[in-house]
């Protein structure tokens, strides 16, 4: 069976941190606020983990 490399559909907190160039603590504060406010892009919270759909985040980032 051959495995294909699958492109990630979501960003992790560390990805958001690198993209925005902010610190770890600020990243989690930011993601929690976006999660609670339901916008400007979707944040999925699984326990203490945050996942951000790539398309929605990229659209928000490029329109800002």
Beta strands, then each sheet from edge to edge (+ up, - down):
strand 1: 10-12
strand 2: 44-46
strand 3: 49-53
sheet 1: 1+ 3- 2+
end
